[in-house]
Amino acid sequence: MRQYIKKMIKDYVEAIAFAFVLFGIIVILFFLLSSPFNDGSFNRNAELFGQYGDFIGGFIGTVFTLPGFYL
């Protein structure tokens, strides 16, 4: 019985970790394809990409670290 419970908890934690990783990838793609970064003109604003990098390092980095901690 104990092994069954441990397996269920492990499966549950892995599913949550996968959901966090998937959420992080979706957020990265959403912001990468949003209009300040992709307006169709092929001109990129370095300042906006700097802000995007800060966002990735601050928010998404944390979202990826949480499942890594649990796994």
PDB file of N, CA, C, O and CB in Angstrom:
ATOM      1  N   MET A   1       0.820  -1.191   0.000  1.00  0.00           N
ATOM      2  CA  MET A   1       0.000   0.000   0.000  1.00  0.00           C
ATOM      3  C   MET A   1       0.868   1.260   0.000  1.00  0.00           C
ATOM      4  O   MET A   1       0.552   2.245  -0.668  1.00  0.00           O
ATOM      5  CB  MET A   1      -0.935  -0.005   1.204  1.00  0.00           C
ATOM      6  N   ARG A   2       1.964   1.214   0.758  1.00  0.00           N
ATOM      7  CA  ARG A   2       2.834   2.378   0.852  1.00  0.00           C
ATOM      8  C   ARG A   2       3.494   2.707  -0.482  1.00  0.00           C
ATOM      9  O   ARG A   2       3.622   3.873  -0.854  1.00  0.00           O
ATOM     10  CB  ARG A   2       3.895   2.150   1.908  1.00  0.00           C
ATOM     11  N   GLN A   3       3.910   1.668  -1.192  1.00  0.00           N
ATOM     12  CA  GLN A   3       4.538   1.873  -2.491  1.00  0.00           C
ATOM     13  C   GLN A   3       3.541   2.465  -3.487  1.00  0.00           C
ATOM     14  O   GLN A   3       3.913   3.287  -4.324  1.00  0.00           O
ATOM     15  CB  GLN A   3       5.104   0.550  -3.026  1.00  0.00           C
ATOM     16  N   TYR A   4       2.311   2.062  -3.401  1.00  0.00           N
ATOM     17  CA  TYR A   4       1.276   2.589  -4.284  1.00  0.00           C
ATOM     18  C   TYR A   4       1.085   4.084  -4.055  1.00  0.00           C
ATOM     19  O   TYR A   4       0.967   4.850  -5.012  1.00  0.00           O
ATOM     20  CB  TYR A   4      -0.049   1.845  -4.065  1.00  0.00           C
ATOM     21  N   ILE A   5       1.056   4.496  -2.804  1.00  0.00           N
ATOM     22  CA  ILE A   5       0.893   5.913  -2.469  1.00  0.00           C
ATOM     23  C   ILE A   5       2.103   6.715  -2.944  1.00  0.00           C
ATOM     24  O   ILE A   5       1.944   7.806  -3.491  1.00  0.00           O
ATOM     25  CB  ILE A   5       0.695   6.092  -0.947  1.00  0.00           C
ATOM     26  N   LYS A   6       3.306   6.186  -2.739  1.00  0.00           N
ATOM     27  CA  LYS A   6       4.513   6.875  -3.201  1.00  0.00           C
ATOM     28  C   LYS A   6       4.502   7.037  -4.716  1.00  0.00           C
ATOM     29  O   LYS A   6       4.888   8.086  -5.233  1.00  0.00           O
ATOM     30  CB  LYS A   6       5.770   6.110  -2.763  1.00  0.00           C
ATOM     31  N   LYS A   7       4.063   6.005  -5.429  1.00  0.00           N
ATOM     32  CA  LYS A   7       3.997   6.082  -6.886  1.00  0.00           C
ATOM     33  C   LYS A   7       2.979   7.112  -7.328  1.00  0.00           C
ATOM     34  O   LYS A   7       3.230   7.855  -8.277  1.00  0.00           O
ATOM     35  CB  LYS A   7       3.655   4.721  -7.480  1.00  0.00           C
ATOM     36  N   MET A   8       1.838   7.176  -6.663  1.00  0.00           N
ATOM     37  CA  MET A   8       0.815   8.164  -7.001  1.00  0.00           C
ATOM     38  C   MET A   8       1.335   9.578  -6.774  1.00  0.00           C
ATOM     39  O   MET A   8       1.116  10.457  -7.608  1.00  0.00           O
ATOM     40  CB  MET A   8      -0.458   7.928  -6.174  1.00  0.00           C
ATOM     41  N   ILE A   9       2.013   9.807  -5.666  1.00  0.00           N
ATOM     42  CA  ILE A   9       2.557  11.130  -5.369  1.00  0.00           C
ATOM     43  C   ILE A   9       3.603  11.505  -6.404  1.00  0.00           C
ATOM     44  O   ILE A   9       3.629  12.641  -6.878  1.00  0.00           O
ATOM     45  CB  ILE A   9       3.163  11.170  -3.952  1.00  0.00           C
ATOM     46  N   LYS A  10       4.459  10.568  -6.757  1.00  0.00           N
ATOM     47  CA  LYS A  10       5.499  10.830  -7.759  1.00  0.00           C
ATOM     48  C   LYS A  10       4.863  11.191  -9.103  1.00  0.00           C
ATOM     49  O   LYS A  10       5.288  12.143  -9.757  1.00  0.00           O
ATOM     50  CB  LYS A  10       6.428   9.598  -7.918  1.00  0.00           C
ATOM     51  N   ASP A  11       3.855  10.437  -9.509  1.00  0.00           N
ATOM     52  CA  ASP A  11       3.173  10.725 -10.776  1.00  0.00           C
ATOM     53  C   ASP A  11       2.506  12.093 -10.740  1.00  0.00           C
ATOM     54  O   ASP A  11       2.528  12.821 -11.732  1.00  0.00           O
ATOM     55  CB  ASP A  11       2.132   9.642 -11.084  1.00  0.00           C
ATOM     56  N   TYR A  12       1.916  12.443  -9.614  1.00  0.00           N
ATOM     57  CA  TYR A  12       1.236  13.724  -9.461  1.00  0.00           C
ATOM     58  C   TYR A  12       2.239  14.869  -9.549  1.00  0.00           C
ATOM     59  O   TYR A  12       1.975  15.865 -10.222  1.00  0.00           O
ATOM     60  CB  TYR A  12       0.475  13.778  -8.124  1.00  0.00           C
ATOM     61  N   VAL A  13       3.371  14.745  -8.888  1.00  0.00           N
ATOM     62  CA  VAL A  13       4.398  15.796  -8.900  1.00  0.00           C
ATOM     63  C   VAL A  13       4.981  15.936 -10.309  1.00  0.00           C
ATOM     64  O   VAL A  13       5.231  17.054 -10.759  1.00  0.00           O
ATOM     65  CB  VAL A  13       5.528  15.477  -7.872  1.00  0.00           C
ATOM     66  N   GLU A  14       5.198  14.836 -11.001  1.00  0.00           N
ATOM     67  CA  GLU A  14       5.709  14.900 -12.370  1.00  0.00           C
ATOM     68  C   GLU A  14       4.710  15.589 -13.299  1.00  0.00           C
ATOM     69  O   GLU A  14       5.109  16.350 -14.181  1.00  0.00           O
ATOM     70  CB  GLU A  14       6.025  13.490 -12.887  1.00  0.00           C
ATOM     71  N   ALA A  15       3.437  15.332 -13.110  1.00  0.00           N
ATOM     72  CA  ALA A  15       2.421  15.975 -13.946  1.00  0.00           C
ATOM     73  C   ALA A  15       2.388  17.484 -13.690  1.00  0.00           C
ATOM     74  O   ALA A  15       2.251  18.269 -14.628  1.00  0.00           O
ATOM     75  CB  ALA A  15       1.031  15.358 -13.679  1.00  0.00           C
ATOM     76  N   ILE A  16       2.511  17.883 -12.448  1.00  0.00           N
ATOM     77  CA  ILE A  16       2.538  19.310 -12.118  1.00  0.00           C
ATOM     78  C   ILE A  16       3.787  19.964 -12.702  1.00  0.00           C
ATOM     79  O   ILE A  16       3.704  21.063 -13.251  1.00  0.00           O
ATOM     80  CB  ILE A  16       2.490  19.517 -10.587  1.00  0.00           C
ATOM     81  N   ALA A  17       4.930  19.315 -12.593  1.00  0.00           N
ATOM     82  CA  ALA A  17       6.172  19.850 -13.146  1.00  0.00           C
ATOM     83  C   ALA A  17       6.057  20.005 -14.656  1.00  0.00           C
ATOM     84  O   ALA A  17       6.480  21.023 -15.206  1.00  0.00           O
ATOM     85  CB  ALA A  17       7.360  18.940 -12.792  1.00  0.00           C
ATOM     86  N   PHE A  18       5.494  19.015 -15.332  1.00  0.00           N
ATOM     87  CA  PHE A  18       5.306  19.098 -16.773  1.00  0.00           C
ATOM     88  C   PHE A  18       4.380  20.255 -17.133  1.00  0.00           C
ATOM     89  O   PHE A  18       4.621  20.959 -18.114  1.00  0.00           O
ATOM     90  CB  PHE A  18       4.746  17.781 -17.316  1.00  0.00           C
ATOM     91  N   ALA A  19       3.330  20.457 -16.352  1.00  0.00           N
ATOM     92  CA  ALA A  19       2.403  21.563 -16.608  1.00  0.00           C
ATOM     93  C   ALA A  19       3.108  22.912 -16.474  1.00  0.00           C
ATOM     94  O   ALA A  19       2.866  23.816 -17.274  1.00  0.00           O
ATOM     95  CB  ALA A  19       1.207  21.494 -15.643  1.00  0.00           C
ATOM     96  N   PHE A  20       3.972  23.056 -15.476  1.00  0.00           N
ATOM     97  CA  PHE A  20       4.725  24.300 -15.313  1.00  0.00           C
ATOM     98  C   PHE A  20       5.656  24.541 -16.499  1.00  0.00           C
ATOM     99  O   PHE A  20       5.749  25.665 -16.993  1.00  0.00           O
ATOM    100  CB  PHE A  20       5.532  24.269 -14.011  1.00  0.00           C
ATOM    101  N   VAL A  21       6.329  23.519 -16.948  1.00  0.00           N
ATOM    102  CA  VAL A  21       7.237  23.663 -18.093  1.00  0.00           C
ATOM    103  C   VAL A  21       6.446  24.034 -19.344  1.00  0.00           C
ATOM    104  O   VAL A  21       6.850  24.925 -20.090  1.00  0.00           O
ATOM    105  CB  VAL A  21       8.037  22.355 -18.330  1.00  0.00           C
ATOM    106  N   LEU A  22       5.340  23.369 -19.573  1.00  0.00           N
ATOM    107  CA  LEU A  22       4.497  23.677 -20.727  1.00  0.00           C
ATOM    108  C   LEU A  22       3.971  25.108 -20.652  1.00  0.00           C
ATOM    109  O   LEU A  22       3.948  25.811 -21.662  1.00  0.00           O
ATOM    110  CB  LEU A  22       3.325  22.687 -20.813  1.00  0.00           C
ATOM    111  N   PHE A  23       3.556  25.540 -19.482  1.00  0.00           N
ATOM    112  CA  PHE A  23       3.087  26.915 -19.288  1.00  0.00           C
ATOM    113  C   PHE A  23       4.202  27.905 -19.615  1.00  0.00           C
ATOM    114  O   PHE A  23       3.961  28.915 -20.277  1.00  0.00           O
ATOM    115  CB  PHE A  23       2.593  27.124 -17.836  1.00  0.00           C
ATOM    116  N   GLY A  24       5.408  27.625 -19.159  1.00  0.00           N
ATOM    117  CA  GLY A  24       6.531  28.511 -19.430  1.00  0.00           C
ATOM    118  C   GLY A  24       6.828  28.627 -20.910  1.00  0.00           C
ATOM    119  O   GLY A  24       7.094  29.723 -21.405  1.00  0.00           O
ATOM    120  N   ILE A  25       6.787  27.515 -21.624  1.00  0.00           N
ATOM    121  CA  ILE A  25       7.036  27.539 -23.065  1.00  0.00           C
ATOM    122  C   ILE A  25       5.955  28.326 -23.789  1.00  0.00           C
ATOM    123  O   ILE A  25       6.255  29.078 -24.716  1.00  0.00           O
ATOM    124  CB  ILE A  25       7.112  26.115 -23.622  1.00  0.00           C
ATOM    125  N   ILE A  26       4.711  28.165 -23.382  1.00  0.00           N
ATOM    126  CA  ILE A  26       3.604  28.902 -24.000  1.00  0.00           C
ATOM    127  C   ILE A  26       3.763  30.399 -23.760  1.00  0.00           C
ATOM    128  O   ILE A  26       3.542  31.192 -24.675  1.00  0.00           O
ATOM    129  CB  ILE A  26       2.247  28.414 -23.446  1.00  0.00           C
ATOM    130  N   VAL A  27       4.139  30.796 -22.560  1.00  0.00           N
ATOM    131  CA  VAL A  27       4.322  32.220 -22.258  1.00  0.00           C
ATOM    132  C   VAL A  27       5.470  32.797 -23.079  1.00  0.00           C
ATOM    133  O   VAL A  27       5.362  33.910 -23.594  1.00  0.00           O
ATOM    134  CB  VAL A  27       4.588  32.427 -20.753  1.00  0.00           C
ATOM    135  N   ILE A  28       6.568  32.051 -23.206  1.00  0.00           N
ATOM    136  CA  ILE A  28       7.699  32.521 -24.010  1.00  0.00           C
ATOM    137  C   ILE A  28       7.258  32.739 -25.455  1.00  0.00           C
ATOM    138  O   ILE A  28       7.555  33.780 -26.041  1.00  0.00           O
ATOM    139  CB  ILE A  28       8.873  31.511 -23.949  1.00  0.00           C
ATOM    140  N   LEU A  29       6.559  31.778 -26.030  1.00  0.00           N
ATOM    141  CA  LEU A  29       6.109  31.909 -27.412  1.00  0.00           C
ATOM    142  C   LEU A  29       5.112  33.045 -27.575  1.00  0.00           C
ATOM    143  O   LEU A  29       5.150  33.761 -28.576  1.00  0.00           O
ATOM    144  CB  LEU A  29       5.490  30.609 -27.887  1.00  0.00           C
ATOM    145  N   PHE A  30       4.230  33.217 -26.615  1.00  0.00           N
ATOM    146  CA  PHE A  30       3.237  34.294 -26.691  1.00  0.00           C
ATOM    147  C   PHE A  30       3.918  35.657 -26.735  1.00  0.00           C
ATOM    148  O   PHE A  30       3.585  36.495 -27.575  1.00  0.00           O
ATOM    149  CB  PHE A  30       2.271  34.224 -25.494  1.00  0.00           C
ATOM    150  N   PHE A  31       4.867  35.879 -25.836  1.00  0.00           N
ATOM    151  CA  PHE A  31       5.523  37.176 -25.801  1.00  0.00           C
ATOM    152  C   PHE A  31       6.475  37.357 -26.981  1.00  0.00           C
ATOM    153  O   PHE A  31       6.668  38.483 -27.438  1.00  0.00           O
ATOM    154  CB  PHE A  31       6.277  37.345 -24.491  1.00  0.00           C
ATOM    155  N   LEU A  32       7.065  36.296 -27.478  1.00  0.00           N
ATOM    156  CA  LEU A  32       7.953  36.401 -28.627  1.00  0.00           C
ATOM    157  C   LEU A  32       7.177  36.765 -29.883  1.00  0.00           C
ATOM    158  O   LEU A  32       7.691  37.477 -30.745  1.00  0.00           O
ATOM    159  CB  LEU A  32       8.709  35.093 -28.836  1.00  0.00           C
ATOM    160  N   LEU A  33       5.946  36.286 -29.993  1.00  0.00           N
ATOM    161  CA  LEU A  33       5.137  36.552 -31.182  1.00  0.00           C
ATOM    162  C   LEU A  33       4.216  37.755 -31.023  1.00  0.00           C
ATOM    163  O   LEU A  33       3.458  38.068 -31.941  1.00  0.00           O
ATOM    164  CB  LEU A  33       4.318  35.341 -31.519  1.00  0.00           C
ATOM    165  N   SER A  34       4.263  38.435 -29.884  1.00  0.00           N
ATOM    166  CA  SER A  34       3.400  39.601 -29.685  1.00  0.00           C
ATOM    167  C   SER A  34       3.903  40.783 -30.502  1.00  0.00           C
ATOM    168  O   SER A  34       5.049  40.783 -30.952  1.00  0.00           O
ATOM    169  CB  SER A  34       3.330  39.976 -28.194  1.00  0.00           C
ATOM    170  N   SER A  35       3.064  41.779 -30.696  1.00  0.00           N
ATOM    171  CA  SER A  35       3.353  42.860 -31.633  1.00  0.00           C
ATOM    172  C   SER A  35       4.604  43.690 -31.321  1.00  0.00           C
ATOM    173  O   SER A  35       5.259  44.102 -32.278  1.00  0.00           O
ATOM    174  CB  SER A  35       2.191  43.762 -31.687  1.00  0.00           C
ATOM    175  N   PRO A  36       4.997  43.972 -30.075  1.00  0.00           N
ATOM    176  CA  PRO A  36       6.231  44.763 -29.899  1.00  0.00           C
ATOM    177  C   PRO A  36       7.470  44.058 -30.441  1.00  0.00           C
ATOM    178  O   PRO A  36       8.446  44.720 -30.794  1.00  0.00           O
ATOM    179  CB  PRO A  36       6.440  45.075 -28.427  1.00  0.00           C
ATOM    180  N   PHE A  37       7.452  42.747 -30.515  1.00  0.00           N
ATOM    181  CA  PHE A  37       8.614  42.013 -30.975  1.00  0.00           C
ATOM    182  C   PHE A  37       8.464  41.522 -32.406  1.00  0.00           C
ATOM    183  O   PHE A  37       9.465  41.267 -33.075  1.00  0.00           O
ATOM    184  CB  PHE A  37       8.874  40.851 -30.066  1.00  0.00           C
ATOM    185  N   ASN A  38       7.245  41.385 -32.885  1.00  0.00           N
ATOM    186  CA  ASN A  38       7.016  40.838 -34.212  1.00  0.00           C
ATOM    187  C   ASN A  38       5.891  41.618 -34.875  1.00  0.00           C
ATOM    188  O   ASN A  38       4.743  41.172 -34.885  1.00  0.00           O
ATOM    189  CB  ASN A  38       6.680  39.324 -34.143  1.00  0.00           C
ATOM    190  N   ASP A  39       6.217  42.786 -35.432  1.00  0.00           N
ATOM    191  CA  ASP A  39       5.200  43.613 -36.081  1.00  0.00           C
ATOM    192  C   ASP A  39       5.193  43.450 -37.597  1.00  0.00           C
ATOM    193  O   ASP A  39       4.456  44.150 -38.292  1.00  0.00           O
ATOM    194  CB  ASP A  39       5.418  45.067 -35.730  1.00  0.00           C
ATOM    195  N   GLY A  40       6.000  42.538 -38.110  1.00  0.00           N
ATOM    196  CA  GLY A  40       6.038  42.285 -39.537  1.00  0.00           C
ATOM    197  C   GLY A  40       7.003  43.169 -40.298  1.00  0.00           C
ATOM    198  O   GLY A  40       7.201  42.953 -41.493  1.00  0.00           O
ATOM    199  N   SER A  41       7.613  44.157 -39.658  1.00  0.00           N
ATOM    200  CA  SER A  41       8.530  45.068 -40.344  1.00  0.00           C
ATOM    201  C   SER A  41       9.965  44.547 -40.361  1.00  0.00           C
ATOM    202  O   SER A  41      10.810  45.114 -41.054  1.00  0.00           O
ATOM    203  CB  SER A  41       8.492  46.433 -39.684  1.00  0.00           C
ATOM    204  N   PHE A  42      10.253  43.513 -39.638  1.00  0.00           N
ATOM    205  CA  PHE A  42      11.586  42.924 -39.512  1.00  0.00           C
ATOM    206  C   PHE A  42      12.595  43.877 -38.879  1.00  0.00           C
ATOM    207  O   PHE A  42      13.798  43.619 -38.932  1.00  0.00           O
ATOM    208  CB  PHE A  42      12.086  42.491 -40.870  1.00  0.00           C
ATOM    209  N   ASN A  43      12.132  44.965 -38.287  1.00  0.00           N
ATOM    210  CA  ASN A  43      12.999  45.855 -37.512  1.00  0.00           C
ATOM    211  C   ASN A  43      12.829  45.509 -36.046  1.00  0.00           C
ATOM    212  O   ASN A  43      11.712  45.490 -35.529  1.00  0.00           O
ATOM    213  CB  ASN A  43      12.666  47.365 -37.777  1.00  0.00           C
ATOM    214  N   ARG A  44      13.929  45.237 -35.384  1.00  0.00           N
ATOM    215  CA  ARG A  44      13.880  44.828 -33.978  1.00  0.00           C
ATOM    216  C   ARG A  44      14.410  45.960 -33.105  1.00  0.00           C
ATOM    217  O   ARG A  44      15.425  46.582 -33.419  1.00  0.00           O
ATOM    218  CB  ARG A  44      14.701  43.524 -33.745  1.00  0.00           C
ATOM    219  N   ASN A  45      13.720  46.211 -32.027  1.00  0.00           N
ATOM    220  CA  ASN A  45      14.127  47.226 -31.072  1.00  0.00           C
ATOM    221  C   ASN A  45      14.934  46.541 -29.972  1.00  0.00           C
ATOM    222  O   ASN A  45      14.401  45.720 -29.225  1.00  0.00           O
ATOM    223  CB  ASN A  45      12.889  47.984 -30.485  1.00  0.00           C
ATOM    224  N   ALA A  46      16.210  46.876 -29.874  1.00  0.00           N
ATOM    225  CA  ALA A  46      17.098  46.218 -28.904  1.00  0.00           C
ATOM    226  C   ALA A  46      16.632  46.453 -27.472  1.00  0.00           C
ATOM    227  O   ALA A  46      16.779  45.572 -26.624  1.00  0.00           O
ATOM    228  CB  ALA A  46      18.536  46.722 -29.070  1.00  0.00           C
ATOM    229  N   GLU A  47      16.078  47.615 -27.193  1.00  0.00           N
ATOM    230  CA  GLU A  47      15.607  47.905 -25.830  1.00  0.00           C
ATOM    231  C   GLU A  47      14.445  46.993 -25.448  1.00  0.00           C
ATOM    232  O   GLU A  47      14.377  46.513 -24.316  1.00  0.00           O
ATOM    233  CB  GLU A  47      15.179  49.381 -25.709  1.00  0.00           C
ATOM    234  N   LEU A  48      13.535  46.754 -26.384  1.00  0.00           N
ATOM    235  CA  LEU A  48      12.411  45.866 -26.095  1.00  0.00           C
ATOM    236  C   LEU A  48      12.891  44.431 -25.881  1.00  0.00           C
ATOM    237  O   LEU A  48      12.374  43.725 -25.014  1.00  0.00           O
ATOM    238  CB  LEU A  48      11.381  45.915 -27.235  1.00  0.00           C
ATOM    239  N   PHE A  49      13.872  44.003 -26.664  1.00  0.00           N
ATOM    240  CA  PHE A  49      14.390  42.658 -26.460  1.00  0.00           C
ATOM    241  C   PHE A  49      15.142  42.552 -25.140  1.00  0.00           C
ATOM    242  O   PHE A  49      15.172  41.481 -24.535  1.00  0.00           O
ATOM    243  CB  PHE A  49      15.300  42.261 -27.615  1.00  0.00           C
ATOM    244  N   GLY A  50      15.752  43.649 -24.683  1.00  0.00           N
ATOM    245  CA  GLY A  50      16.388  43.656 -23.368  1.00  0.00           C
ATOM    246  C   GLY A  50      15.356  43.464 -22.262  1.00  0.00           C
ATOM    247  O   GLY A  50      15.585  42.728 -21.302  1.00  0.00           O
ATOM    248  N   GLN A  51      14.227  44.133 -22.411  1.00  0.00           N
ATOM    249  CA  GLN A  51      13.150  43.968 -21.434  1.00  0.00           C
ATOM    250  C   GLN A  51      12.592  42.548 -21.477  1.00  0.00           C
ATOM    251  O   GLN A  51      12.244  41.975 -20.444  1.00  0.00           O
ATOM    252  CB  GLN A  51      12.028  44.987 -21.694  1.00  0.00           C
ATOM    253  N   TYR A  52      12.512  41.990 -22.678  1.00  0.00           N
ATOM    254  CA  TYR A  52      12.034  40.614 -22.833  1.00  0.00           C
ATOM    255  C   TYR A  52      12.994  39.639 -22.148  1.00  0.00           C
ATOM    256  O   TYR A  52      12.559  38.691 -21.494  1.00  0.00           O
ATOM    257  CB  TYR A  52      11.880  40.257 -24.333  1.00  0.00           C
ATOM    258  N   GLY A  53      14.291  39.875 -22.301  1.00  0.00           N
ATOM    259  CA  GLY A  53      15.284  39.021 -21.640  1.00  0.00           C
ATOM    260  C   GLY A  53      15.192  39.110 -20.129  1.00  0.00           C
ATOM    261  O   GLY A  53      15.341  38.106 -19.432  1.00  0.00           O
ATOM    262  N   ASP A  54      14.945  40.317 -19.617  1.00  0.00           N
ATOM    263  CA  ASP A  54      14.756  40.472 -18.172  1.00  0.00           C
ATOM    264  C   ASP A  54      13.529  39.711 -17.706  1.00  0.00           C
ATOM    265  O   ASP A  54      13.534  39.118 -16.627  1.00  0.00           O
ATOM    266  CB  ASP A  54      14.629  41.955 -17.797  1.00  0.00           C
ATOM    267  N   PHE A  55      12.472  39.724 -18.518  1.00  0.00           N
ATOM    268  CA  PHE A  55      11.254  38.997 -18.192  1.00  0.00           C
ATOM    269  C   PHE A  55      11.531  37.499 -18.141  1.00  0.00           C
ATOM    270  O   PHE A  55      11.099  36.811 -17.215  1.00  0.00           O
ATOM    271  CB  PHE A  55      10.148  39.304 -19.216  1.00  0.00           C
ATOM    272  N   ILE A  56      12.257  36.995 -19.144  1.00  0.00           N
ATOM    273  CA  ILE A  56      12.566  35.571 -19.191  1.00  0.00           C
ATOM    274  C   ILE A  56      13.391  35.175 -17.967  1.00  0.00           C
ATOM    275  O   ILE A  56      13.108  34.168 -17.317  1.00  0.00           O
ATOM    276  CB  ILE A  56      13.322  35.219 -20.492  1.00  0.00           C
ATOM    277  N   GLY A  57      14.409  35.972 -17.661  1.00  0.00           N
ATOM    278  CA  GLY A  57      15.267  35.652 -16.522  1.00  0.00           C
ATOM    279  C   GLY A  57      14.541  35.728 -15.195  1.00  0.00           C
ATOM    280  O   GLY A  57      14.816  34.940 -14.289  1.00  0.00           O
ATOM    281  N   GLY A  58      13.615  36.669 -15.069  1.00  0.00           N
ATOM    282  CA  GLY A  58      12.931  36.872 -13.795  1.00  0.00           C
ATOM    283  C   GLY A  58      11.728  35.982 -13.572  1.00  0.00           C
ATOM    284  O   GLY A  58      11.609  35.349 -12.523  1.00  0.00           O
ATOM    285  N   PHE A  59      10.845  35.926 -14.532  1.00  0.00           N
ATOM    286  CA  PHE A  59       9.590  35.208 -14.339  1.00  0.00           C
ATOM    287  C   PHE A  59       9.669  33.766 -14.840  1.00  0.00           C
ATOM    288  O   PHE A  59       9.408  32.826 -14.089  1.00  0.00           O
ATOM    289  CB  PHE A  59       8.461  35.939 -15.046  1.00  0.00           C
ATOM    290  N   ILE A  60      10.023  33.602 -16.091  1.00  0.00           N
ATOM    291  CA  ILE A  60      10.031  32.266 -16.678  1.00  0.00           C
ATOM    292  C   ILE A  60      11.125  31.409 -16.052  1.00  0.00           C
ATOM    293  O   ILE A  60      10.951  30.203 -15.879  1.00  0.00           O
ATOM    294  CB  ILE A  60      10.225  32.348 -18.197  1.00  0.00           C
ATOM    295  N   GLY A  61      12.252  32.033 -15.714  1.00  0.00           N
ATOM    296  CA  GLY A  61      13.312  31.281 -15.041  1.00  0.00           C
ATOM    297  C   GLY A  61      12.810  30.673 -13.743  1.00  0.00           C
ATOM    298  O   GLY A  61      13.154  29.541 -13.401  1.00  0.00           O
ATOM    299  N   THR A  62      12.007  31.421 -13.033  1.00  0.00           N
ATOM    300  CA  THR A  62      11.426  30.926 -11.787  1.00  0.00           C
ATOM    301  C   THR A  62      10.438  29.801 -12.064  1.00  0.00           C
ATOM    302  O   THR A  62      10.401  28.809 -11.335  1.00  0.00           O
ATOM    303  CB  THR A  62      10.733  32.063 -11.025  1.00  0.00           C
ATOM    304  N   VAL A  63       9.644  29.953 -13.109  1.00  0.00           N
ATOM    305  CA  VAL A  63       8.661  28.921 -13.451  1.00  0.00           C
ATOM    306  C   VAL A  63       9.368  27.621 -13.824  1.00  0.00           C
ATOM    307  O   VAL A  63       8.873  26.544 -13.492  1.00  0.00           O
ATOM    308  CB  VAL A  63       7.754  29.392 -14.614  1.00  0.00           C
ATOM    309  N   PHE A  64      10.520  27.693 -14.509  1.00  0.00           N
ATOM    310  CA  PHE A  64      11.261  26.489 -14.860  1.00  0.00           C
ATOM    311  C   PHE A  64      12.007  25.914 -13.658  1.00  0.00           C
ATOM    312  O   PHE A  64      12.239  24.706 -13.599  1.00  0.00           O
ATOM    313  CB  PHE A  64      12.239  26.788 -15.985  1.00  0.00           C
ATOM    314  N   THR A  65      12.380  26.747 -12.714  1.00  0.00           N
ATOM    315  CA  THR A  65      13.119  26.270 -11.550  1.00  0.00           C
ATOM    316  C   THR A  65      12.217  25.465 -10.618  1.00  0.00           C
ATOM    317  O   THR A  65      12.673  24.494 -10.014  1.00  0.00           O
ATOM    318  CB  THR A  65      13.739  27.446 -10.794  1.00  0.00           C
ATOM    319  N   LEU A  66      10.977  25.841 -10.494  1.00  0.00           N
ATOM    320  CA  LEU A  66      10.049  25.147  -9.600  1.00  0.00           C
ATOM    321  C   LEU A  66       9.892  23.673  -9.969  1.00  0.00           C
ATOM    322  O   LEU A  66      10.045  22.824  -9.092  1.00  0.00           O
ATOM    323  CB  LEU A  66       8.689  25.832  -9.625  1.00  0.00           C
ATOM    324  N   PRO A  67       9.596  23.327 -11.226  1.00  0.00           N
ATOM    325  CA  PRO A  67       9.504  21.888 -11.536  1.00  0.00           C
ATOM    326  C   PRO A  67      10.857  21.191 -11.405  1.00  0.00           C
ATOM    327  O   PRO A  67      10.921  20.018 -11.037  1.00  0.00           O
ATOM    328  CB  PRO A  67       8.956  21.685 -12.955  1.00  0.00           C
ATOM    329  N   GLY A  68      11.924  21.905 -11.705  1.00  0.00           N
ATOM    330  CA  GLY A  68      13.259  21.305 -11.538  1.00  0.00           C
ATOM    331  C   GLY A  68      13.541  20.947 -10.100  1.00  0.00           C
ATOM    332  O   GLY A  68      14.167  19.927  -9.813  1.00  0.00           O
ATOM    333  N   PHE A  69      13.079  21.785  -9.202  1.00  0.00           N
ATOM    334  CA  PHE A  69      13.246  21.526  -7.778  1.00  0.00           C
ATOM    335  C   PHE A  69      12.471  20.274  -7.361  1.00  0.00           C
ATOM    336  O   PHE A  69      12.986  19.440  -6.616  1.00  0.00           O
ATOM    337  CB  PHE A  69      12.783  22.740  -6.955  1.00  0.00           C
ATOM    338  N   TYR A  70      11.240  20.149  -7.841  1.00  0.00           N
ATOM    339  CA  TYR A  70      10.409  19.013  -7.466  1.00  0.00           C
ATOM    340  C   TYR A  70      10.903  17.714  -8.078  1.00  0.00           C
ATOM    341  O   TYR A  70      10.796  16.656  -7.458  1.00  0.00           O
ATOM    342  CB  TYR A  70       8.982  19.258  -7.878  1.00  0.00           C
ATOM    343  N   LEU A  71      11.445  17.784  -9.296  1.00  0.00           N
ATOM    344  CA  LEU A  71      11.926  16.548  -9.929  1.00  0.00           C
ATOM    345  C   LEU A  71      13.245  16.127  -9.332  1.00  0.00           C
ATOM    346  O   LEU A  71      13.809  15.110  -9.736  1.00  0.00           O
ATOM    347  CB  LEU A  71      12.071  16.728 -11.442  1.00  0.00           C
TER     348      LEU A  71
END
